[in-house]
Amino acid sequence: MLKLLRDPSIQSAIHIIQSLHPDLPQEASALAKIEATCMPLVHHPQSYTPPPAVVAVQPHRKRILLGSDFFWPSLGGCEIFLQDLGAQLVREGYEVHVATRQIPERQTFQHHGMHILQWHCSGRFQDSHFGDQYAAYAHFLEHADYHAAFFLGQPDSWMHAPMLSASPQTPIHLIPVINPELVQGWIAHQQEALIAAVLHRARLCMCLTPGGLDAQFLRAAGVHPIFVPHALTPYAPNPGFRERHGLSPDLPLLVHVGNFWPVKNQLGLIEVLSKTPGTWQMVFIGAALPWPHEQHYFAAVKKLAAQDPRIRILGPLPAHEADAAIAEADILLLSSHAECRPLVILQAMHHGTPWIATPQCNSVHWDAGGVVCPLEQFPRAIHRLLERPALRKALGVLGTELWNACFSWEKVLPLFLQIIEEGRPQAEITLPADLLAATQTMAKKILG
């Protein structure tokens, strides 16, 4: 990670952010740039009409708003975490609404006790238009009266844009997704000032690592983030994954879970594995993207995978079935070009499944139970772990111990409750240094 942070493009972003004046969001020049380059042109502003999903306000229950570009029935790390957080808050007695984009697969607006509010919106700051319902969404966000809001996602999305031109009544807490690819994109589009403006408009910013790129970027922007790790709600045990999917019970199982975004780099992983001798089986779990301009990537992955009989693409599976795959895997692989807080690593740690991830996966440098190495070193790490079952088991145990110490809702939910009721948590979670050190020692043995 230190090498990653020294990358000239990342350093450039941090340098520019550090040079920003603290009150930049209030300056006329900054606001003019926002209006000229980011905000959609709404010639006929419309008044906000609540979607049918909104229920009558219940005065005895405090209302919480969660925000994410995608949400159930879309499945991804952000969606699953926000779903779990919302369900936890409902159990605590809060009334929870979720603001998100409209997707055709969503046929109901109630999910795990939450009320889903959707708008026909999409896009990021460099786009010229955020959708035909953006004005309604911006009006909603400015005037909605919630006790607190938590927005998870890229801070340059349509969901965050109203924060640049209005002062929402609801205190908004940001959980920004920040990774090397996003930072480089902000530099290319000269959006560093706009991102900083969004961050400074939040009541509180949370980082998903104590010292990763997300934390570094926030601090460089003059924001003092609070480390609040993601948590995971375990699924009920679901044995028999191999049998259900026609996989050999005797061969080692390698698993990759993630939708087929190019940033996930399934293609690069298959290219490396196809050149690697060995008797194992590999499955990829995830959905192809629905947009025509993105489907060429999945087609390329599918074509290359078909050339190696050891590799199978299972496509999208229910979340509990993907979790069962991670539980039964001998090794979980994560080959991404960029990540912030991959939830699949938390799942692997919970199950005691060893994992291998690329250095660009940010939070993995503060996780236990796995190996962080460049993609070209994956074959060596896989071979070493498969030939040493005892070492593989010991590595997985470290992951489980870290999950128990830091990533259960028993540990994380109190932080959110304190933020809701008091404005900030009373204390941050400290990752056990001995577990991280033991993981690094084992990783060196595996790669050495």
For each residue, the residues with C-beta under 8 A, 3 or more apart:
1: 4 5 211 212 213 359 362 365
2: 5 6
3: 6 7 359
4: 1 7 10 180 213 359 360
5: 1 2 10 11 213 216
6: 2 3 10 11
7: 3 4 10 11 180
8: 11 12
9: 12 13 180 183 184 187
10: 4 5 6 7 13 14 180 183 184 213
11: 5 6 7 8 14 15
12: 8 9 15 16 187
13: 9 10 16 17 183 184 186 187 192 217 220
14: 10 11 17 18 216 217 220
15: 11 12 18 19
16: 12 13 19 20 187 192 193
17: 13 14 20 192 195 196 217 220 221 222
18: 14 15 220 221 222
19: 15 16
20: 16 17 24 192 193 196 221 222
21: 24 27
22: 200 222
23: 26 27
24: 20 21 27 30 193 196 197 200
25: 30 31 164 196 197 200 201
26: 23 30 31
27: 21 23 24 30 31
28: 31 32
29: 32 33
30: 24 25 26 27 33 34 193 194 197
31: 25 26 27 28 34 35 164 165
32: 28 29 35 36
33: 29 30 36 37 38 193 194
34: 30 31 37 38 39 164 165 194 197
35: 31 32 38 39 165
36: 32 33
37: 33 34 125 126
38: 33 34 35 125 161 164 194
39: 34 35 161 164 165
40: 128 129 130 131 134 135
41: 129
42: 45 134 135
43:
44:
45: 42 135 139
46: 135 136 139
47: 136 139
48: 136 137 139 140 143
49: 136
50: 54 117 140
51: 54 109 117 118
52: 109
53: 109 110 115 116 117 118
54: 50 51 97 115 117
55: 58 115
56:
57: 63 95
58: 55 61 95
59:
60:
61: 58 93 94 95
62: 93 94 95 147 420
63: 57 94 95 96 97 145 146 147
64: 86 89 94 95 96 97 146 147 148 149 150 420
65: 96 97 98 99 144 146 148 149 150 170
66: 82 85 86 96 97 98 99 114 149 150 151 152
67: 98 99 100 149 150 151 152 153 159
68: 71 78 79 82 98 99 100 151 152 153 159
69: 78 100 101 122 153 154 157 158 159
70: 74 76 78 79 100 101 103
71: 68 74 79 82 83 98 100 116
72: 75 79 83 106 111 116
73: 103 105 106
74: 70 71 79 103 105
75: 72 79 80 259 287 316 319
76: 70 79 80 259
77: 80 81 341 342 343 344
78: 68 69 70 81 82 152 153 177
79: 68 70 71 72 74 75 76 82 83
80: 75 76 77 83 84 319 343
81: 77 78 84 85 152 230 231 343
82: 66 68 71 78 79 85 86 98 152
83: 71 72 79 80 86 87 111 112 114
84: 80 81 87 88 231 232 233 409
85: 66 81 82 88 89 150 231 416
86: 64 66 82 83 89 90 96 98 112 113 114
87: 83 84 90 91 112 113 114 233
88: 84 85 91 92 233 409 413 416
89: 64 85 86 92 94 96 416
90: 86 87 93 94 95 96 112 113 114
91: 87 88 113
92: 88 89 413 417
93: 61 62 90
94: 61 62 63 64 89 90 147 420
95: 57 58 61 62 63 64 90 115
96: 63 64 65 66 86 89 90 113 114 115
97: 54 63 64 65 66 114 115 116 117 146
98: 65 66 67 68 71 82 86 111 114 115 116 117
99: 65 66 67 68 117 118 119 137 140 141 159
100: 67 68 69 70 71 116 117 118 119
101: 69 70 118 119 120 121 122 131 158
102: 106 118 119 120 121 133
103: 70 73 74 106 118
104:
105: 73 74
106: 72 73 102 103 109 116 118
107:
108: 111
109: 51 52 53 106 115 116 117 118
110: 53 113 114 115 116
111: 72 83 98 108 114 116
112: 83 86 87 90
113: 86 87 90 91 96 110
114: 66 83 86 87 90 96 97 98 110 111
115: 53 54 55 95 96 97 98 109 110
116: 53 71 72 97 98 100 106 109 110 111
117: 50 51 53 54 97 98 99 100 109 140
118: 51 53 99 100 101 102 103 106 109
119: 99 100 101 102 131 133 134 136 137
120: 101 102 131 132 133
121: 101 102 130 131 133 134 137 158 159
122: 69 101 130 131 158
123: 127 129 130 131 157 158
124: 127 154 156 157 158
125: 37 38 156 161 189 191 194
126: 37 156 189 191
127: 123 124 130
128: 40
129: 40 41 123 134
130: 40 121 122 123 127 134 158 161
131: 40 101 119 120 121 122 123 134 158
132: 120
133: 102 119 120 121 136 137
134: 40 42 119 121 129 130 131 137 138 158 161
135: 40 42 45 46 138 139
136: 46 47 48 49 119 133 139 140
137: 48 99 119 121 133 134 140 141 158 159 162
138: 134 135 141 142 161 162 165 166
139: 45 46 47 48 135 136 142 143
140: 48 50 99 117 136 137 143 144
141: 99 137 138 144 162 163 166 168 170
142: 138 139 162 166 167 168 169
143: 48 139 140 169
144: 65 140 141 168 169 170
145: 63 169 170
146: 63 64 65 97 149 170
147: 62 63 64 94 170 420
148: 64 65 170 171 173 419 420
149: 64 65 66 67 146 168 170 171 172 173
150: 64 65 66 67 85 172 173 174 175 416
151: 66 67 68 159 160 172 173 174 175
152: 66 67 68 78 81 82 175 177
153: 67 68 69 78 157 159 160 175 176 177
154: 69 124 157 176 177 182
155: 160 174 176 177 178 195 198 199
156: 124 125 126 160 182 186 191 194 195 198
157: 69 123 124 153 154 160 161
158: 69 101 121 122 123 124 130 131 134 137 161
159: 67 68 69 99 121 137 151 153
160: 151 153 155 156 157 163 164 174 198
161: 38 39 125 130 134 138 157 158 164 165
162: 137 138 141 142 165 166 168
163: 141 160 166 168 172 197 198 201 202
164: 25 31 34 38 39 160 161 194 197 198 201
165: 31 34 35 39 138 161 162
166: 138 141 142 162 163
167: 142 201
168: 141 142 144 149 162 163 172
169: 142 143 144 145
170: 65 141 144 145 146 147 148 149
171: 148 149 203
172: 149 150 151 163 168 201 202 203
173: 148 149 150 151 202 203 204 205 206 419
174: 150 151 155 160 198 199 202 204 205 206
175: 150 151 152 153 205 206 208 228
176: 153 154 155 199 205 206 207 214 218
177: 78 152 153 154 155 182 214 340 341
178: 155 182 183 213 214 217 218 340
179: 182 183 213 214 338 339 340 360 362
180: 4 7 9 10 183 184 213 337 338 360
181: 184 185 263 337 338
182: 154 156 177 178 179 185 186 338
183: 9 10 13 178 179 180 186 187 213 217
184: 9 10 13 180 181 187 188
185: 181 182 188 189 191
186: 13 156 182 183 189 191 192 195
187: 9 12 13 16 183 184 190 192
188: 184 185
189: 125 126 185 186
190: 187 193
191: 125 126 156 185 186 194 195
192: 13 16 17 20 186 187 195 196
193: 16 20 24 30 33 190 196 197
194: 30 33 34 38 125 156 164 191 197 198
195: 17 155 156 186 191 192 198 199 221
196: 17 20 24 25 192 193 199 200 221 222
197: 24 25 30 34 163 164 193 194 200 201
198: 155 156 160 163 164 174 194 195 201 202
199: 155 174 176 195 196 202 205 218 221 223
200: 22 24 25 196 197 221 222 223
201: 25 163 164 167 172 197 198
202: 163 172 173 174 198 199 205 223
203: 171 172 173 423
204: 173 174 226 419 423 424
205: 173 174 175 176 199 202 218 223 224 225 226
206: 173 174 175 176 225 226 227 228
207: 176 210 212 214 215 218 225 226 227 228
208: 175 212 214 227 228 229 230 340 341 362 363
209: 212 213 214 215 227 341 362 363 365 366
210: 207 215 227 366 428 431
211: 1 215 216 366
212: 1 207 208 209 215 216 340 362 363 365 366
213: 1 4 5 10 178 179 180 183 209 216 217 340 362
214: 176 177 178 179 207 208 209 217 218 225 340 341 362
215: 207 209 210 211 212 218 219 225 227
216: 5 14 211 212 213 219 220
217: 13 14 17 178 183 213 214 220 221
218: 176 178 199 205 207 214 215 221 223 224 225
219: 215 216 222 223 224 225
220: 13 14 17 18 216 217
221: 17 18 20 195 196 199 200 217 218
222: 17 18 20 22 196 200 219
223: 199 200 202 205 218 219
224: 205 218 219
225: 205 206 207 214 215 218 219
226: 204 205 206 207 415 419 424 425 428
227: 206 207 208 209 210 215 428 429
228: 175 206 207 208 412 415 416 419 425 428 429
229: 208 341 406 407 411 412 429
230: 81 208 341 343 346 407 412
231: 81 84 85 346 407 408 409 411 412 413
232: 84 343 346 347 350 403 407 408 409
233: 84 87 88 409
234: 350
235: 238 319 320 323 324
236: 320
237: 327
238: 235 241 320 321 323 324 327
239: 324 327 328
240: 243 244 324
241: 238 244 245 247 321 324 325 327 328
242: 245 247 248 249 253 328
243: 240 246 247 249
244: 240 241 321
245: 241 242 283 314
246: 243
247: 241 242 243 251 253 281 283
248: 242 251 281
249: 242 243
250:
251: 247 248 279 280 281
252: 279 280 281 330 331 386
253: 242 247 280 281 282 283 328 329 330
254: 273 280 281 282 283 329 330 331 332 333 382
255: 282 283 285 325 326 329 331 332 333
256: 266 269 282 283 284 285 286 332 333 334 335
257: 285 286 322 325 326 332 344 347
258: 261 264 266 285 286 334 336 342 344
259: 75 76 264 286 287 288 289 316
260: 264 266 286 287 288 289 297 298 301
261: 258 264 289 294 297
262: 265 267 294 297 337
263: 181 336 337 338
264: 258 259 260 261 286 335 336 337
265: 262 268 269 335 336 337 358 375
266: 256 258 260 269 270 284 286 301 335
267: 262 270 271 297 300 301 304
268: 265 271 272 335 375
269: 256 265 266 272 273 333 335 375 378
270: 266 267 273 274 301 304 305 308 311
271: 267 268 274 275 304
272: 268 269 275 276 375 376 378 379
273: 254 269 270 276 282 308 310 311 378 379
274: 270 271 304 307 308 311
275: 271 272 379
276: 272 273 379 382 383
277:
278: 379 382 383 386
279: 251 252
280: 251 252 253 254 310 330 382 386
281: 247 248 251 252 253 254 310 311 312
282: 253 254 255 256 273 310 311 312 333
283: 245 247 253 254 255 256 311 312 313 314 325
284: 256 266 301 305 311 312 313 314
285: 255 256 257 258 314 315 316 317 322 325
286: 256 257 258 259 260 264 266 315 316
287: 75 259 260 315 316
288: 259 260 295 298 315
289: 259 260 261 294 295 297 298
290: 294
291: 294 295
292: 295
293: 296
294: 261 262 289 290 291 297 298
295: 288 289 291 292 298 299
296: 293 299 300
297: 260 261 262 267 289 294 300 301
298: 260 288 289 294 295 301 302
299: 295 296 302 303
300: 267 296 297 303 304
301: 260 266 267 270 284 297 298 304 305 313
302: 298 299 305 306 313
303: 299 300 306 307
304: 267 270 271 274 300 301 307 308
305: 270 284 301 302 308 311 312 313
306: 302 303
307: 274 303 304
308: 270 273 274 304 305 311
309:
310: 273 280 281 282
311: 270 273 274 281 282 283 284 305 308
312: 281 282 283 284 305
313: 283 284 301 302 305
314: 245 283 284 285 317
315: 285 286 287 288
316: 75 259 285 286 287
317: 285 314 321 322 325
318: 321 322
319: 75 80 235 322 323
320: 235 236 238 323 324
321: 238 241 244 317 318 324 325
322: 257 285 317 318 319 325 326
323: 235 238 319 320 326 327 347 351
324: 235 238 239 240 241 320 321 327 328
325: 241 255 257 283 285 317 321 322 328 329
326: 255 257 322 323 329 332 344 347 348 351 353
327: 237 238 239 241 323 324 351 353
328: 239 241 242 253 324 325
329: 253 254 255 325 326 332 348 353
330: 252 253 254 280 353 354 385 386 392
331: 252 254 255 353 354 355 356 382 385 386 392
332: 254 255 256 257 326 329 344 345 347 348 353 354 355 356 370
333: 254 255 256 269 282 355 356 357 378 382
334: 256 258 339 342 344 345 355 356 357 358 361 364
335: 256 264 265 266 268 269 357 358 375 378
336: 258 263 264 265 339 342 357 358 360 361
337: 180 181 262 263 264 265 358 360
338: 179 180 181 182 263 360 361 362
339: 179 334 336 342 357 360 361 362 363 364
340: 177 178 179 208 212 213 214 362 363
341: 77 177 208 209 214 229 230 362 363
342: 77 258 334 336 339 345 346 357 361 363 364
343: 77 80 81 230 232 346 347
344: 77 257 258 326 332 334 347 348 355
345: 332 334 342 348 349 355 357 361 363 364 367 370
346: 230 231 232 342 343 349 350 403 407
347: 232 257 323 326 332 343 344 350 351 353
348: 326 329 332 344 345 351 353 354 355 369 370 399
349: 345 346 352 353 355 367 368 369 399 400 402 403 407
350: 232 234 346 347 399 400 403 407
351: 323 326 327 347 348 396 400
352: 349 369 393 396 397 399 400
353: 326 327 329 330 331 332 347 348 349 369 396 399
354: 330 331 332 348 369 370 371 385 392 395 396 399
355: 331 332 333 334 344 345 348 349 364 369 370 371 399
356: 331 332 333 334 370 371 372 373 378 381 382 385
357: 333 334 335 336 339 342 345 361 364 370 371 372
358: 265 334 335 336 337 361 372 373 374 375
359: 1 3 4 364 365 372 373 374
360: 4 179 180 336 337 338 339
361: 334 336 338 339 342 345 357 358 364 372
362: 1 179 208 209 212 213 214 338 339 340 341 365
363: 208 209 212 339 340 341 342 345 366 367
364: 334 339 342 345 355 357 359 361 367 370 372
365: 1 209 212 359 362 372
366: 209 210 211 212 363 431 436
367: 345 349 363 364 370 399 402 439
368: 349 398 399 401 402 435 436 438 439
369: 348 349 352 353 354 355 395 396 397 398 399 400 402 439
370: 332 345 348 354 355 356 357 364 367 395 399 439 443
371: 354 355 356 357 381 385 395 442 443 446 447
372: 356 357 358 359 361 364 365 443
373: 356 358 359 377 378 381 443 447
374: 358 359 377
375: 265 268 269 272 335 358 378
376: 272 379
377: 373 374 380 381 447
378: 269 272 273 333 335 356 373 375 381 382
379: 272 273 275 276 278 376 382 383
380: 377 383 384 446 447
381: 356 371 373 377 378 384 385 446 447
382: 254 276 278 280 331 333 356 378 379 385 386
383: 276 278 379 380 386 387
384: 380 381 387 388 391 446 447
385: 330 331 354 356 371 381 382 388 391 392 395 446
386: 252 278 280 330 331 382 383 392
387: 383 384
388: 384 385 391 392
389: 392 393
390: 393 394
391: 384 385 388 394 395 442 445 446
392: 330 331 354 385 386 388 389 395 396
393: 352 389 390 396 397
394: 390 391 397 398 442
395: 354 369 370 371 385 391 392 398 399 439 442 446
396: 351 352 353 354 369 392 393 399 400
397: 352 369 393 394 400 401
398: 368 369 394 395 401 402 435 438 439 442
399: 348 349 350 352 353 354 355 367 368 369 370 395 396 402 403 439
400: 349 350 351 352 369 396 397 403 404
401: 368 397 398 404 405 432 435
402: 349 367 368 369 398 399 405 406 407 431 432 435 436
403: 232 346 349 350 399 400 406 407 408
404: 400 401 407 408
405: 401 402 411 431 432 435
406: 229 402 403 411 412 429 431 432
407: 229 230 231 232 346 349 350 402 403 404 411 412
408: 231 232 403 404 411 412
409: 84 88 231 232 233 412 413
410: 413
411: 229 231 405 406 407 408 414 429
412: 228 229 230 231 406 407 408 409 415 416 429
413: 88 92 231 409 410 416 417
414: 411 417 418 425
415: 226 228 412 418 419 425 428 429
416: 85 88 89 150 228 412 413 419 420
417: 92 413 414 420 421
418: 414 415 421 422 424 425 426
419: 148 173 204 226 228 415 416 422 423 424 425
420: 62 64 94 147 148 416 417
421: 417 418
422: 418 419 425 426
423: 203 204 419
424: 204 226 418 419
425: 226 228 414 415 418 419 422 428
426: 418 422
427:
428: 210 226 227 228 415 425
429: 227 228 229 406 411 412 415
430:
431: 210 366 402 405 406 435 436
432: 401 402 405 406 435 436
433: 436 437
434: 437 438
435: 368 398 401 402 405 431 432 438 439
436: 366 368 402 431 432 433 439 440
437: 433 434 440 441
438: 368 398 434 435 441 442
439: 367 368 369 370 395 398 399 435 436 442 443
440: 436 437 443 444
441: 437 438 444 445
442: 371 391 394 395 398 438 439 445 446
443: 370 371 372 373 439 440 446 447
444: 440 441 447 448
445: 391 441 442 448
446: 371 380 381 384 385 391 395 442 443
447: 371 373 377 380 381 384 443 444
448: 444 445
